[in-house]
Amino acid sequence: IDVPATSTLNTVALNDYAFKSTSEKFFGNDAYLAVLRDGQNIPMDAGGPIRIVFDTSSPWFTNLDAWNWSLRTIEVL
């Protein structure tokens, strides 16, 4: 999917927690959608089945607001 840098991404978890930022910031901070951990599905008690993660080298690695777990939706606004 080609998402313009000027778009806003709204990530919403199963518990309705939402984190919103520009797609440019998500991509620029190396956001990853994780669906597996060590080759296995991510269990719900570990934030699965889909979650956002950041590499330790990412400026957002310490931005805990952006680490959205158990995603229900990702909206491009």
Secondary structure as GFF3:
##gff-version 3
##sequence-region A 1 77
A	DSSP	beta_strand	8	13	.	.	.	ID=ss1
A	DSSP	beta_strand	18	22	.	.	.	ID=ss2
A	DSSP	alpha_helix	23	28	.	.	.	ID=ss3
A	DSSP	beta_strand	31	34	.	.	.	ID=ss4
A	DSSP	beta_strand	36	37	.	.	.	ID=ss5
A	DSSP	beta_strand	40	41	.	.	.	ID=ss6
A	DSSP	three_ten_helix	44	46	.	.	.	ID=ss7
A	DSSP	beta_strand	51	54	.	.	.	ID=ss8
A	DSSP	three_ten_helix	59	62	.	.	.	ID=ss9
A	DSSP	beta_strand	71	76	.	.	.	ID=ss10
###
